[in-house]
Amino acid sequence: MSLDPKSNYYDVGGIEVSKIQRAKTTYEQYEGYLLNNIIKYSLRLEHKGCKQRDIEKLATYSKMLSELQDDDGSEQEVRGAMGTL
């Protein structure tokens, strides 16, 4: 199930793209990915004509960043759960 039901194309093939990204990047790289998406959706709120959708995406990436911080930087658990892709 996709983290974002309005964008179910993110998990075509049975795994969400963000989970692959998390498994294949360092903690710092993934944190940067999340931060960059938060910046992107914050900056374009008033300019792209889809303000509500951008607010939803901003909330999604903020939640993912918060959960990553709760993860305490431990990469082993996530990488182990993903196996080798």
N, C-alpha and C positions, 0 to 999 in steps of 0.2 A: 504494500500500500504506500502510495506516495505521501511525502510530508505535505504536499500541496495538491489537494484533490482537483483544483482547477488546472493543474499542469501535469496530468498523469503521464505525459510522454517522458518525464524524467526517469521513470522506472521501467521502461520497455526492456524486456528481457529478464525481468524478475528481480533486478537490483537497482536501487536508486543511485544515480550518478554521484551524488554527494557522498555516499558510502564508499564508492570506489575511490573518489578523490581523497577521502580521509585515510583510507587504507594504504594509498600509494604515495602520500606526502608526509613530510615531517609535521609535528605539532605546530611549529611556527609557520610553515607554509600554509597549512589549512587555516590557521587563525588569520593569516593575511588574506586568504581567499574570502573568508567570511566578512572581515572588516571592509575589504574592497567592495563587496556587494552591498553592505550597509551604507557605505559612502555613496555608491552609485544610485541606489534607490532613494536616498535622502535628497541628493542633488537634483534629480529629475522630477521630483514630485509635482512641481508647478509647470513643467514644460512639455510633457509628453501626452497629456490628455487622458491619462489612465491613473489618476491620483489614488483612488481607492485601492486599485490593484497593486500599485507601488507601495502603499502603506501596508498591505497584507504581506508582500514580499519582504519589506523592511522588518516587519514583526517576525517572520519566519527565520530570517538570517540572524536577527538579534537573539531569538530563542536558541538557535543552534550554537551561537557564540557563548551564550550563558551556560548551556549544557557542556560545551567543550571546557569551559573554565571549571565546572564542577568535576570534570574528568581528571583534573589535577595534572594534566600533561602526560598522563600514562598512555603510551602508544601501544604497549604490548597487548593489552586486552582487545583493542579494536583490530589490530593487525592479525592477532590470533583467530579472532572470530571470522575474518574475511578469508583466511587462507592465502594462497598465492594466486593472483589473477593473471 
